Amino acid sequence: MDKKLLNILVCPLCKGPLVYLDEAQELVCRADRLAFPIRGDIPVMLEDEARKLAADEYGQAAVGQLVPRSPAPGMISPTGRPATF
């Protein structure tokens, strides 16, 4: 997967960060609990093509490789402060 592309991709629904799971070939949005497939090195960022994460899979996405990128404008961290990545 192209690192430059991973740096600019966000969830198409919430515009939040994605977790890249290399072995599963998926980009996961933890906020929406969706896994977007990667087919032939091309991310399929369509809600209809995304797989809903099961409750037991949700925690597994946290161990994936986080996709580094700048936070979206106005994004707030869980502490209530502006997000910094």
C-alpha positions as a printed Julia matrix, in Angstrom:
85×3 Matrix{Float64}:
   0.0    0.0    0.0
   1.36   3.42  -0.98
   2.4    5.37   2.14
   1.62   8.72   0.51
  -1.94   7.6   -0.16
  -2.32   6.31   3.4
  -1.28   9.72   4.71
  -4.19  11.51   3.04
  -7.01   8.96   3.36
  -9.7    9.5    5.98
 -13.0    7.77   6.68
 -15.49   8.89   4.02
 -18.27   9.04   6.63
 -16.8   10.81   9.66
 -13.54  12.13   8.14
 -11.7   10.49  11.06
  -8.37   8.64  11.03
  -7.98   5.13   9.67
  -5.99   2.16  10.92
  -4.17   0.19   8.22
  -4.29  -3.57   8.78
  -1.69  -5.02   6.43
  -2.52  -8.73   6.88
  -6.27  -8.19   6.45
  -5.75  -5.63   3.64
  -8.26  -3.27   5.23
  -8.48   0.31   6.42
 -10.44   0.49   9.66
 -12.41   3.42  11.04
 -12.68   2.79  14.76
 -15.25   5.57  15.22
 -17.7    4.06  12.73
 -16.56   0.46  13.34
 -16.15  -0.15   9.61
 -13.41  -1.97   7.67
 -12.85  -0.74   4.12
 -11.26  -3.36   1.82
  -8.08  -2.85  -0.16
  -8.21  -4.66  -3.5
  -5.14  -4.73  -5.73
  -3.52  -1.93  -3.7
  -6.61   0.25  -4.25
  -8.67   1.21  -1.16
 -12.4    0.82  -1.74
 -13.77   3.71   0.32
 -17.47   3.08  -0.27
 -19.83   2.55   2.66
 -21.68  -0.19   0.75
 -18.4   -2.13   0.33
 -17.27  -1.7    3.97
 -17.54  -4.54   6.44
 -19.11  -3.81   9.83
 -16.69  -4.76  12.61
 -17.9   -7.37  15.06
 -17.69  -6.49  18.77
 -14.7   -8.81  19.28
 -12.85  -7.32  16.27
 -13.16  -3.74  17.46
 -10.27  -3.97  19.91
  -8.06  -5.76  17.38
  -8.1   -2.7   15.11
  -6.24  -0.79  17.8
  -3.16  -2.99  17.37
  -2.89  -2.2   13.65
  -0.47   0.31  12.23
  -1.9    3.79  12.68
  -1.9    5.85   9.52
   0.02   9.06  10.31
  -1.72  12.23   9.18
  -2.62  15.67  10.4
  -5.83  15.95  12.42
  -8.91  17.35  10.71
  -9.59  21.0   11.55
 -11.61  21.27  14.75
 -10.96  17.67  15.77
 -11.15  17.23  19.56
  -9.26  14.59  21.53
 -10.96  12.45  24.22
  -9.5   14.86  26.82
 -11.48  17.74  25.33
  -8.37  19.48  24.01
  -7.64  20.07  20.31
  -6.25  16.87  18.8
  -2.57  16.6   18.05
  -1.1   13.65  16.18
